[in-house]
Amino acid sequence: MSDRLDDLAARDEILQVMYWLRGERIADAPTAEEIGRMATTVDASALETLLIRLAGQGYVERVSTEPSRYRLTDLGVHEGGRRFADEFAALTKPGHGECGDPDCDCQRTGSPDDCRHRHVS
């Protein structure tokens, strides 16, 4: 049972790291070594095996072989983003007076004057 939990934790961390690397435009298709620099709980020697397993599950796709590079699939982006948001929710929630609605116009324009939640009729 412990091995299965370790695999789940490793999968979550790999997806989070790949999501973050992609979002920050550091690496769209990182190598196992690049992921290993950011993953703190994943054994570096097992990363390639875990990435192959994630590819088989549809979360990543191998895009080159020398060196092996992996890119998140649509499923991987969705799952990695969800796990990243869950993991860092306490750090990314809006501060007092900030709008937390991702669909609000103020998020698009950057202007608090455009916030539909501030203007109550």
N, C-alpha and C positions, 0 to 999 in steps of 0.2 A: 504494500500500500504506500509506503514512504517513497518508493521509486516513482510511482504514478503521480504523487503530489509534487515531487521534485520536477518531473517532466512538465506538469501544468504550470508551475512557477517559472520554469525556464522558458516555456512557450510564451507566457505572458510578458516576461521581461524582454525577450527577443522582439516580439511584436511592438512593444512600447519603444524600444530603442530604435528600431527601424522606422517607426512612425515619426519619432522625433528627428532623426537624421534626415528624413525626407522633408518634413515640415520646415526645418531650418535650412534646407537646401545645401546640406553638407554632403550627403550621399544618397542618390536616388536608388542605387543598386550597390549596397556595400558588400564587402567581403566578410567572411567569418572573422577575420582578424580585426577589421574595423568595428564590427559589432562587439567583439570581445573587449575592446578598449573601453566601451561604455557600459557593458553588462557586468554588474557586480556580483551576481549570484550564480552565474552560469559558468561551468567549467569550460575553459577555452578549448581543451582537447575534444570536447563533445559537441562543440558548436556546429561543425560541418554536418555531423550526423543529425543533429536536431533540425538544421535548415533543410536537409533532404526530407526529413519526416514532415516538416511544415509544408514543403512543396507538394508532397503526396496528399496532404490534407487540403490543399488549395489555398493556403494563406500566402505563400510566396511562390515566385517562379524563378528558376535559374536562367540568367540572361547571358552569361559567359562562363567559360570553363577554365581559362588560364589568365588570371586566377578566377576561381568560382565567385560569381557575383549573383546576388539575389535581390529581387525587387518584390515589393508587396503587390499582391493582386487586389482587386476591388474588395474582396472578402477580407484580406489582410489589412487594408487601409481602414475598413470599417471596424474590425475587431481591435486593431492596434490603437485606433483613435478612442474607442470606447474604454479600453483598459487604461490608456494614458489619462483620459479625463477622470476616470474613477480614482486612479492613483494620486493625481495632483489636484483633486477637487478643492481641497482646503486652501491651496495656494493660488488657485486661479479664479475663485469666486469674486464677484464684484465687491469693491469696497463700499463703505457707506456713501450713499448718494450716487453711485454709479449704476448705470443700467445693465442688467444682466440678460436682456432679451436679445439673442443673436439675430433676430429678424427685424429689430427696430431700426428705423432710418438713421438714428444717431451712430449706430455701429458702422454703417456704410459711409457716412459723411464725416464722422469724427466730431461733430458739433453737438453739445448738450442741448442746444436750442431746438434740434430736430427730434428730440426724444418724445415719443407719443405718451410715455408714462408720466412725464413731468407736467403735462398740460391736461389737467382734469377739468371737465366742463361741469 
